[in-house]
Amino acid sequence: MKSVLIILDGVSEEKTDVLHGMTPLEYACTPTIDSIVKKGIHKKTSYCVEGREPDSLSCILSALGVDSGIIPRNRAYFEALASGINVGVDDVVLRCNLISVAENRIESFNGRGLTSWEMRDISNKVNVPDGLKFHHLTDYRSLMVMKSNREIQLLEDIAPHENIGINISELFRGVGKIDLLNYFIEANMVLIRGREYMFYPWGVAEKSYLPSFFNLYGRTCSCICGAEIMKGIAKAMGMNVPELKNATGDVDTDLREKAKAVLDELKKNDSVIAHINGSDESAHRMNLQEKISFIEKTDREFLKVIYENIENTALTIVSDHQTSSITGKHEKGPVDYISNIREEFTWQR
């Protein structure tokens, strides 16, 4: 039997009074998911790794059966791998968000108020000191690469999307002491339409290695994704990663293109993994209605196309972690596991 695993990033969350005691997934109109559940199962599970906060890197690798002992601390290396950025064995790579600031507090982690073009333009004009390499990815996301040292290795992880509203002095208590990073931050502050923006480097990562999917399960696998984190994981695990023209990693991604890619790759492989990131981004923006609308769009334009065109195939839909549309944060609660068969497929742990 072939298998399709669909990771709806951050789609699960707790029930809320705003939705009359339902979760966004329960509240949304999802006839395809309803049909899958009638034939199979819908249960709760968890992919959180003991001893660490829920994040996409650890939860996705946990869902894929990677031993928790080898899951890296941070994800930036895999985003670099996805983007073809060279990272040496003596380098570190950091995520770098373009954040907005109001009254000396984080207002947004994602360049609120700026268009994609404006974020790209700002990122392309940065002043980069010697010893630091800056790589813009998409929208508010960039990466930095620099030589490793003890000071940078001890840098505390303060995720901007988990700390909306905190004072900038708190956010920069670590990076502000590292001369190279502090210079970069201060040299690239901008004011646009009365709103202050700055780059914030965080999440130190080193070059990492993962077991291949084939060595784990003896099955060939392709991965359909737009988000750099999933693309990097897939490449590190030796999966085929087809190029997509209109995959964005947000709610404007081309779901029909992704559905077609899943079906095309299923003809050539034992397994296909698809990652959809829009529900997580909506929740981080604390946009409950956008999350519900995207869930319905995913059901209609992606899941329906796949479900109606597979035979003798285990179709499984999971959330890697909870992302609350109320707080905008990842949470440790149970996540949804939906499948068209009543037993977990054998390649999954």
PLY file of the C-alpha trace (Angstrom):
ply
format ascii 1.0
element vertex 349
property float x
property float y
property float z
element edge 348
property int vertex1
property int vertex2
end_header
0.00 0.00 0.00
1.24 3.47 -0.88
0.97 6.32 1.61
0.37 10.05 1.65
1.13 12.02 4.82
-0.23 15.57 4.92
1.12 17.87 7.64
-1.23 20.80 8.22
1.19 22.92 10.22
-0.35 24.35 13.39
-3.90 23.50 12.34
-4.78 22.07 15.77
-5.57 24.17 18.82
-7.78 24.16 21.89
-11.53 24.72 21.81
-12.57 28.35 22.22
-15.71 30.13 23.36
-15.36 32.41 20.34
-16.33 29.36 18.21
-19.02 28.12 20.61
-16.72 25.60 22.27
-15.15 24.25 19.07
-11.68 24.29 17.55
-11.12 26.02 14.19
-10.85 22.58 12.55
-14.17 21.49 14.07
-15.85 24.79 13.21
-14.68 24.91 9.59
-16.77 23.38 6.80
-14.65 20.41 5.70
-16.69 17.84 3.73
-13.58 16.03 2.48
-12.18 15.54 5.98
-15.64 14.43 7.11
-15.69 11.76 4.38
-12.22 10.55 5.34
-13.18 10.27 9.00
-16.36 8.30 8.20
-14.24 5.63 6.55
-11.29 5.81 8.92
-10.45 7.52 12.20
-10.02 10.90 13.87
-8.08 10.82 17.11
-5.74 12.96 19.19
-2.00 12.40 19.55
1.17 14.38 20.31
4.47 14.84 18.51
6.01 17.11 21.16
9.53 16.14 22.17
10.09 15.80 25.89
12.13 18.59 27.38
11.62 21.21 24.70
8.96 23.67 23.69
6.77 22.73 20.69
8.26 23.88 17.40
7.93 22.73 13.80
11.43 21.26 13.58
11.16 18.90 16.53
7.47 18.06 16.06
7.76 17.31 12.33
10.85 15.15 12.87
9.04 13.38 15.71
6.07 12.72 13.41
8.49 11.30 10.82
9.96 8.91 13.38
13.37 10.53 13.84
14.90 9.69 17.21
14.51 12.62 19.60
18.16 12.33 20.67
19.42 13.54 17.29
16.91 16.34 16.68
18.88 19.61 16.48
18.28 22.60 18.75
17.19 24.99 16.00
16.04 24.95 12.37
18.07 27.63 10.59
20.53 25.13 9.06
17.68 23.28 7.34
16.32 26.54 5.95
19.81 27.25 4.59
19.95 23.77 3.07
16.58 24.36 1.43
17.85 27.60 -0.10
21.22 26.31 -1.31
23.17 28.43 1.20
26.56 27.00 2.13
27.17 26.44 5.84
30.62 25.22 6.89
31.37 22.90 9.79
32.78 25.86 11.75
29.85 28.17 10.94
26.58 28.94 12.67
23.43 30.07 10.92
20.70 32.20 12.51
17.15 32.99 11.54
16.61 36.72 11.04
13.14 38.28 11.22
12.20 41.73 10.01
10.12 42.85 13.00
8.07 45.96 13.65
8.38 47.95 16.86
5.95 50.27 18.66
6.68 52.06 21.93
9.89 50.04 22.36
8.00 46.75 22.20
7.68 44.05 19.55
4.58 44.86 17.56
4.97 42.05 15.01
7.43 39.31 14.09
6.61 39.54 10.37
7.04 43.09 9.08
3.46 44.15 9.71
2.28 46.85 7.33
4.84 46.10 4.61
4.22 44.46 1.27
6.31 41.51 0.10
8.04 43.86 -2.34
8.90 46.34 0.41
10.32 43.62 2.66
12.43 42.31 -0.21
13.63 45.83 -1.05
14.66 46.54 2.56
16.44 43.19 2.78
18.31 43.75 -0.48
19.68 47.08 0.78
21.07 45.96 4.14
24.45 47.12 5.40
26.35 43.88 6.16
29.62 44.05 8.15
32.63 41.87 7.38
32.36 38.47 9.03
28.62 38.19 8.46
26.71 36.86 5.46
23.07 37.84 5.02
20.60 35.92 2.84
17.04 37.06 2.25
14.57 34.19 1.84
10.97 35.40 1.53
8.96 38.29 3.00
10.15 38.86 6.58
12.40 35.79 6.66
16.18 35.92 6.22
19.22 33.99 7.41
22.66 35.00 8.69
25.83 32.92 8.55
28.92 33.64 10.67
31.82 31.81 12.27
31.02 29.94 15.43
32.38 31.03 18.80
31.51 30.42 22.45
29.60 33.70 22.76
27.25 32.93 19.87
26.81 29.31 20.97
25.51 30.52 24.34
23.01 32.96 22.80
19.58 32.47 24.35
16.72 31.55 22.02
14.00 34.22 22.19
11.54 33.56 19.37
9.90 36.83 18.22
6.60 35.14 17.29
6.34 33.79 20.84
7.13 37.13 22.48
4.90 39.76 20.91
4.67 42.76 23.24
7.91 42.28 25.15
10.29 45.20 25.59
13.04 45.51 22.99
15.66 45.69 25.75
14.60 42.20 26.82
14.66 40.90 23.28
18.15 42.23 22.62
19.78 41.43 25.94
21.71 38.64 24.22
22.31 39.70 20.61
23.08 43.24 21.75
26.24 41.96 23.48
27.59 40.36 20.28
29.33 43.19 18.45
28.80 41.86 14.91
25.06 41.30 15.41
24.54 44.53 17.35
26.23 46.53 14.57
24.03 44.88 11.95
20.85 45.62 13.91
21.67 49.27 14.56
22.88 49.88 10.99
19.67 48.59 9.42
16.82 50.15 11.39
14.27 51.83 9.11
11.20 54.03 9.56
8.41 53.56 7.00
5.07 55.37 7.16
5.71 56.19 10.81
6.41 52.57 11.83
9.82 51.38 13.03
11.35 48.18 11.62
14.50 46.28 12.54
16.15 42.95 11.87
16.31 40.49 14.73
18.73 37.50 14.52
17.94 34.49 16.67
17.84 30.66 16.79
21.49 29.63 16.45
22.00 26.41 14.48
24.92 24.36 13.19
25.34 21.99 10.28
23.28 18.89 11.09
22.61 15.45 9.68
19.46 13.32 9.66
18.83 9.67 8.74
17.40 9.16 5.27
13.73 8.30 4.93
14.66 5.24 2.86
17.06 3.95 5.53
14.39 4.41 8.18
11.56 2.72 6.32
12.84 1.13 3.10
10.42 3.28 1.09
11.03 5.91 -1.57
9.53 9.30 -0.75
8.90 12.73 -2.26
8.00 15.86 -0.34
5.66 18.59 -1.60
6.25 21.82 0.27
6.90 25.55 0.06
8.14 26.41 3.55
11.93 26.38 3.86
11.89 24.32 7.07
10.07 21.39 5.47
12.09 21.61 2.28
15.31 21.50 4.30
14.16 18.52 6.36
13.17 16.68 3.19
16.52 17.32 1.52
18.42 16.30 4.66
16.45 13.02 4.72
17.13 12.28 1.07
13.59 12.84 -0.20
12.88 14.10 -3.69
11.67 17.71 -3.52
9.99 18.84 -6.78
10.17 22.52 -7.63
6.81 24.30 -7.36
6.06 27.56 -9.15
3.56 29.06 -6.71
4.26 27.59 -3.27
4.66 30.36 -0.68
4.44 28.74 2.74
1.47 30.99 3.60
-2.26 31.26 2.85
-1.61 32.47 -0.71
0.09 29.20 -1.69
-1.25 27.39 -4.76
-3.06 24.42 -3.23
-4.16 23.00 -6.57
-0.56 22.94 -7.78
0.41 21.09 -4.61
-2.39 18.56 -5.00
-1.34 17.80 -8.58
2.27 17.42 -7.44
1.24 14.93 -4.75
-0.60 12.78 -7.29
2.26 13.00 -9.81
4.88 11.99 -7.24
2.72 9.16 -5.91
3.00 7.48 -9.31
6.79 7.34 -8.88
7.23 6.74 -5.14
6.04 4.54 -2.30
5.25 7.54 -0.12
4.56 11.26 -0.48
4.68 13.84 2.29
2.96 17.20 1.81
3.38 20.19 4.13
0.84 23.03 4.23
1.90 26.02 6.34
-0.87 28.61 5.97
-2.86 27.60 9.05
0.20 28.13 11.25
0.91 31.57 9.80
-2.72 32.64 10.28
-2.67 31.53 13.91
0.60 33.37 14.56
-1.08 36.50 13.18
-3.94 35.77 15.63
-6.32 35.85 12.67
-8.91 33.23 13.59
-11.18 33.84 10.61
-8.27 33.62 8.17
-7.28 30.29 9.70
-10.80 28.91 9.36
-11.06 30.13 5.77
-7.71 28.55 4.91
-8.74 25.23 6.46
-11.87 25.26 4.27
-9.82 26.19 1.21
-7.36 23.36 1.95
-10.22 20.89 2.22
-11.76 22.10 -1.03
-8.73 22.71 -3.27
-6.17 20.24 -1.92
-7.58 17.36 0.11
-10.60 16.79 -2.15
-8.41 16.51 -5.26
-6.12 13.97 -3.61
-8.82 11.92 -1.87
-10.87 11.53 -5.04
-7.86 10.38 -7.09
-6.11 7.74 -4.95
-6.59 4.00 -4.70
-5.00 1.49 -2.33
-3.34 4.39 -0.53
-3.17 5.26 3.15
-4.03 8.96 3.48
-3.10 10.51 6.82
-3.55 14.12 7.93
-1.80 15.42 11.05
-0.93 18.66 12.79
2.67 18.88 14.01
1.80 21.03 17.04
-0.94 23.33 18.25
-0.83 26.99 17.25
-3.32 29.17 19.08
-5.23 31.79 17.12
-5.96 33.52 20.44
-2.39 33.91 21.75
-0.48 33.48 18.48
1.80 30.93 20.16
2.66 27.26 19.80
1.14 25.13 22.54
1.79 21.63 23.87
-1.73 20.21 23.74
-2.82 17.18 21.70
-3.08 17.43 17.93
-5.40 15.93 15.33
-4.64 12.64 13.57
-7.01 11.82 10.71
-6.72 8.82 8.39
-8.77 6.90 5.84
-7.69 3.63 7.46
-8.47 2.65 11.03
-4.92 1.66 11.94
-1.76 3.76 11.86
0.15 3.08 8.67
3.19 0.85 9.25
5.89 3.39 8.36
4.74 5.72 11.10
5.75 5.22 14.71
0 1
1 2
2 3
3 4
4 5
5 6
6 7
7 8
8 9
9 10
10 11
11 12
12 13
13 14
14 15
15 16
16 17
17 18
18 19
19 20
20 21
21 22
22 23
23 24
24 25
25 26
26 27
27 28
28 29
29 30
30 31
31 32
32 33
33 34
34 35
35 36
36 37
37 38
38 39
39 40
40 41
41 42
42 43
43 44
44 45
45 46
46 47
47 48
48 49
49 50
50 51
51 52
52 53
53 54
54 55
55 56
56 57
57 58
58 59
59 60
60 61
61 62
62 63
63 64
64 65
65 66
66 67
67 68
68 69
69 70
70 71
71 72
72 73
73 74
74 75
75 76
76 77
77 78
78 79
79 80
80 81
81 82
82 83
83 84
84 85
85 86
86 87
87 88
88 89
89 90
90 91
91 92
92 93
93 94
94 95
95 96
96 97
97 98
98 99
99 100
100 101
101 102
102 103
103 104
104 105
105 106
106 107
107 108
108 109
109 110
110 111
111 112
112 113
113 114
114 115
115 116
116 117
117 118
118 119
119 120
120 121
121 122
122 123
123 124
124 125
125 126
126 127
127 128
128 129
129 130
130 131
131 132
132 133
133 134
134 135
135 136
136 137
137 138
138 139
139 140
140 141
141 142
142 143
143 144
144 145
145 146
146 147
147 148
148 149
149 150
150 151
151 152
152 153
153 154
154 155
155 156
156 157
157 158
158 159
159 160
160 161
161 162
162 163
163 164
164 165
165 166
166 167
167 168
168 169
169 170
170 171
171 172
172 173
173 174
174 175
175 176
176 177
177 178
178 179
179 180
180 181
181 182
182 183
183 184
184 185
185 186
186 187
187 188
188 189
189 190
190 191
191 192
192 193
193 194
194 195
195 196
196 197
197 198
198 199
199 200
200 201
201 202
202 203
203 204
204 205
205 206
206 207
207 208
208 209
209 210
210 211
211 212
212 213
213 214
214 215
215 216
216 217
217 218
218 219
219 220
220 221
221 222
222 223
223 224
224 225
225 226
226 227
227 228
228 229
229 230
230 231
231 232
232 233
233 234
234 235
235 236
236 237
237 238
238 239
239 240
240 241
241 242
242 243
243 244
244 245
245 246
246 247
247 248
248 249
249 250
250 251
251 252
252 253
253 254
254 255
255 256
256 257
257 258
258 259
259 260
260 261
261 262
262 263
263 264
264 265
265 266
266 267
267 268
268 269
269 270
270 271
271 272
272 273
273 274
274 275
275 276
276 277
277 278
278 279
279 280
280 281
281 282
282 283
283 284
284 285
285 286
286 287
287 288
288 289
289 290
290 291
291 292
292 293
293 294
294 295
295 296
296 297
297 298
298 299
299 300
300 301
301 302
302 303
303 304
304 305
305 306
306 307
307 308
308 309
309 310
310 311
311 312
312 313
313 314
314 315
315 316
316 317
317 318
318 319
319 320
320 321
321 322
322 323
323 324
324 325
325 326
326 327
327 328
328 329
329 330
330 331
331 332
332 333
333 334
334 335
335 336
336 337
337 338
338 339
339 340
340 341
341 342
342 343
343 344
344 345
345 346
346 347
347 348
